[in-house]
Amino acid sequence: MPLDFLRRISDEPLPLTVTGQQEIDQLRVLAAAQMIDVDLPSVGSTGVAVVHKITGYGRAALLAPAPRSQGLTKK
């Protein structure tokens, strides 16, 4: 989950180099939400991503309480 990955990133010194494709895909989601500043490889290519900064939006997401799951009820 991208927010879990954001928590992991927040524990690491920046800039952070990321090579795993699944993790790079999560970085794309975080970048689209403007939670990080990152250099990403082109879509569909292999390469590395470099996270430079967690933005204010990202810091706010880290400080926000985790949402409580609400079960669906049948009528």
JOHU-V604019 format. One record per residue. PHI is phi in whole degrees, -180 to 180 (* if undefined). PSI is psi in whole degrees, 0 to 359 (999 if undefined). OMEGA is omega in whole degrees, 0 to 359 (* if undefined). Layout:
BEGIN
PHI,PSI,OMEGA
PHI,PSI,OMEGA
END
This chain:
BEGIN
*,134,185
-57,322,180
-67,326,175
-64,320,178
-67,323,176
-61,321,177
-62,318,178
-63,317,179
-61,321,184
-65,341,179
-89,355,184
-106,152,174
-71,144,180
-108,148,5
-73,150,182
-118,126,177
-93,131,182
-123,131,183
-116,338,183
-71,134,183
-62,319,179
-64,319,179
-69,322,177
-63,321,177
-62,322,177
-67,325,176
-63,324,178
-61,319,179
-65,314,180
-64,322,178
-67,319,179
-64,329,178
-86,5,179
59,35,179
-93,343,179
-142,156,168
-103,123,187
-148,146,168
-96,122,184
-115,148,172
-71,162,177
-60,146,178
-61,133,178
89,351,179
-108,156,175
-89,153,181
168,197,180
-120,154,173
-115,148,178
-126,116,177
-86,124,182
-100,328,188
-161,145,167
-95,124,185
-78,177,175
-58,320,177
-62,318,179
-65,317,178
-63,320,178
-64,320,179
-64,324,179
-69,328,182
-85,340,183
-68,143,176
-66,148,178
-66,137,179
-67,143,176
-84,137,179
-76,138,179
-115,120,181
-71,152,176
-82,144,178
-115,145,177
-90,146,176
-102,999,*
END
